């Protein structure tokens, strides 16, 4: 597993964890339609892309001609 995949998994996990904690503390209501669901989608997508290596944004950027690589 690469550093980039681990970072995606951890970042996605912390986004979903923060939304869960905010929901149960009463800061946000995830039972209602809100922009928090978009944040949940991004967090879940980060998490699953770290595990499965499938990322829709990666596909779109490659089709747009963006080169992949480290660039350091």
N, C-alpha and C positions, 0 to 999 in steps of 0.2 A: 504494500500500500504506500502511495506517495504522500508527501507532505501536503500537496494541494488537495488531495482527496480527504485527508484527515481534517484539514482546515474547513473544507465544505461541510463535513459531517458535524464538527463542533459548532460552527457558526449556525447551521440550520437548527441544531439541537437547542442552542441558547436562545434563538429567536422564538422557537415554539415554547420553550420553558418560560420565557418572559411573558408571552401572551397568556399562557396558562396561569401563571402567578397573578397577573393583572386581572384576569377574569375572576379567579377565586378570592381575590382581595376586594373585589367590587369596583376596581378602577375602570374596567371596560366590561361590556356585556356582549359576549360572543354568541348569545342566542339571537341577537338582532343583526340584520344586514349592516355592515359598516366596512370602512377601509381597513380595519384590523384583519379582516378575512384575506385581503390582498397580502398583508404582511405574513399571515399564516401560510399562504400559498408559496411565497418566496422562501420562507423558512423550511417548509416541507420539501420544496424543490432542491434547495441546497443540500439538505440531508440525504435525500434519495439519490441525487447525482453523485454524491461522495461514495455511496454504496454501490450503485449500479453503473456508473460512468455514463449515464444517459442524461444529457442536459439540452433542453430545447433552445436555450439562448446560444449555446455553443454551436449548434447546428445552424441557426440563423446567421450568426456572425461569420461562420465559414462560408456560407452561401453568398454573403455580402462581400467576400474577398479579404476578410481580415485574416492575417497570417497567425498561425499558432506558434508557440515557442516561448522560451524563458525571457530572452531579450536582455539578459544581464550583461 
